[in-house]
Amino acid sequence: MPIIPMRQTITVERDKTGQLDRWGNPVSAESFTLKSRVDEGSQIVSSRSSGLVKSEEEVATARILIDKLADIKYSDTISFTNELGEIITRKPKEINVKRTISGKPLLTEVIV
């Protein structure tokens, strides 16, 4: 049982282009769903490129928490539907495994 409620689901699509099955046919992408917790947010990042010129850029991110150790790779494509009905599809930027003091995996955190 997860330590936090997992009320959303994500769809993970694993791209297998370039791989062949045992008969030599191209393998299509496989997809699977996982129960998760998705927290969306955005922030404004400011940078100074040349001297006094200051530029601002808005960066939208989503933090996905999955129970235990999840099989997520950087080449996967993750999609989910938020409460407004928008389908968001992105690749992971960061994958972190949160562990207990004994070393057992507790959560997998994916930043997209």
Secondary structure, 3 states (H helix, E strand, C coil): CCCCCCCEEEEEEECCCCCECCCCCECCCEEEEEEEEEEEEEEEEEEECCCCCEEEEEEEEEEEEEECCCCCCCCCEEEEECCCCCEEEECCCEEEEEECCCCCEEEEEEEC
